[in-house]
Amino acid sequence: MSGNTLHYHYVVPGDDFTRAGMASSAVKQVLKQLGLDPETVRKMAISLYEGEINMVIHASGGEIDVDIDDEKIVAVLTDHGPGIEDIELAMQEGWSTASEQVRGLGFGAGMGLPNMKKYSDYMNIESKPGSGTTVTVMVNIK
Amino acid sequence: MLIKEIQKILDAQLLVGESLLDTEVHTACGSDMMSDVLAFVKDQAVLITGLLNQQAIRTAAMMDMVCVIFVRGKQPSEEILEVAKENGIAVMTTSYRMFTACGMLYEAGLNGGLSTK
């Protein structure tokens, strides 16, 4: 794939939590097929999966764009949900606005954004309350 | 430990993944909170959980785990099993409770992995 950039686009439906993670699974499959090392694949898969879950829980879905070149994988997750009021607070482990219902589904422990930061090599959040959130995560290819 | 030995120890019913029965595993984790599994697990091969939904399987798949065990006799739906098939994950269900199931496997030689205390 020397010199080429691969681009993938996914729409994440917001109405069905049980199906959340399909886009992340698809990306993981692509990365595996490209022969990237398992640690790199796992880092990107977890970051995306947490982001995808967030989109479904908080923002009624959204879109994911993934670009892969020789050096890195970049994923941009865009939603038009309520936005994040205090990003610094949202980045703290354990802090969450998720409902009891979401906790009963195994998420909402306030680990989503911290996990994305932990597993990615670069992460940026842009958010405006009322108009949505864009999260960019990047993982370097070893 | 082989996956078929886990099945025997827990007197579990294998629902998906017959071809994985001879796969060797060394480590496991038990949790109902998938965010914690994603945060703290490294190189564990088996997930023991009481969380009965597709996300339990997807979380295991993201972590490259090979086996999910549902405790307290929980029976996963066809949809859940379908996700397991797609991702090459063995699924079984045991009537033991979480604490007991974890204890039995630990006693038999499975451990929590190098990165955990």
Interface residues (C-beta under 8 A of the other chain):
Chain A: F17 T18 R19 A20 G21 S24 S25 K28 P38 R42 A45 I46 Y49 E50 I53 L105 G106 F107 G108 A109 G110 M111 G112 P114 N115 K118
Chain B: D32 M33 M34 S35 D36 L38 A39 L51 N53 Q54 Q55 A56 R58 T59 A61 M62 M63 D64 E79 E86 N87
